Amino acid sequence: MIFYESPHRLIKTLNNFNTHFGGDRKISISREISKIFEETLRGNVAELILYFDQKKPKGEFVIVVAGKK
């Protein structure tokens, strides 16, 4: 599944993923695709919630969520 998200809603969306998909679901989050500050993070939902709790989200995000096993 692919989602496009704003920085203002990213943490809320990740918390919804945690509730509905589980904290161990693998995801990839990319920000500012095709721009100078492009960045991609990979891990599970719980890990990336912790990351963005510590670092304020900036830019537009594309989230790719792995399918159910």
N, C-alpha and C positions, 0 to 999 in steps of 0.2 A: 504494500500500500504506500502511496506517496501523498504527502500533505505539504501544503505551503502555509507558512505561519509567520505572523509578525512577532517582533521581539516582546511586545506587550502581552501576548497571549501564550508564549512558548512554555513557560513553567506550568501554567494551567493545563495546557494540552498534554504535557509530559505526565502530569499527575493523573489526568484522565486515562492515558495509556496504561499507567501503573495499575489503576483500578480495574480496567476492562481487559487488558492483555497480560498483566502480570509484570513484576519488576525484572524478571529474567529474560523478557523478550528482547531480541537483538534489534538495534536501530542504528541508523547513520544519520547524522545531522550535518548539513552543509549550510554555510552562510556566505552571502555575497558572491554567489557563483559568477564566474567570469569577470571578477573585479580584482583589484590589487590586494584586498584584504580577505581573499577567499580562504576558507578554513573548513575542514571536514573532521568531525569527531565520530568515532565508532565505539560501541559498547552496548550495554544493556540499558533498559529504561532507568533502573535505579541508579546506576553509575552516572548517567547524564543528568539526572535530576540533581544529584549532589554537586556535579560540576557547575551547573547553572545557578544553583543556590549560592555558590561562592563567587561566580563571575557573572555580572549583569549582562544579559543578552543584548547584542547590538546587531543591527542589520536585518535583512530578510532571510528566512530559513526555509530549507527544503528538508523534510524528514522522510526517510525511507524506513518502513517497518517490515521486519521479516514476517513471513507467513507462519501459521501455527504448525507445529510438528505433528 
